[in-house]
Amino acid sequence: MGPAVTGFQPGDEVIAYDREDHIQWGTLAEYVSVPVRCAAPKPPELPWAEAAALPHSGLTAYQLVHDGLALAPDHTVLVHGASGGVGSFAVQLAGSSGARVIGSASPSNHEYLRGLGVEPVPYGRRHWSTTSWHSPPAGSTPSSIWSAGQPSTPCRRSSRRAASSSGFTDALRLKELGGRYLFVHPDAAQLTDLGLLAAKGDLSVHVSAKFAFYDAVAAFDQIESGHTRGKVVVEVDG
């Protein structure tokens, strides 16, 4: 621990999202040093697997909902990829704002989304275009979050406000249509808030699979399949 660190003590349990803002890809390691700006206390009530699943996807969802859209109770939001890592957090954070939340996902994940307080719809424009998100009640503002995939042009034009973190999204085109592309960044205060929400049970952290460190390739294969519900965690022994 560095001599200038005052907010933590040796032996404190922490969670962190450690990345320089200009670097896109990460890796796995047994040990890593992190700057204080990236770290937050791990609530003792939060199991390690859930704690490990929180920083990257949790911060992405937090920044999409709060910084990208600033949702309010009179809003209706459509979250694409709603059952994935970012999507699962985004629908819950959006719902906590009082907004009405609709989530696109495969039919096998619809019951899971209902359990998170979401109105599920299948993927595809012909499905979400029949919901009241496409023609919202008077006074309601429609918004969109893309946590995965490439949003269709009609969908983007129908939404008055849009935010995306998906690497497949044409960020410049999204900006032209009035949307916003967010590149997640470390934020200790936001991560602290997420940890407290999860510890109190106000934010569900769904871990669909755990893999040992030596089996990390299988973990990435699972993620690359594109059908992961919630998060995949790689555990380090000891």
Disulfide bonds with the S-S distance in Angstrom:
none
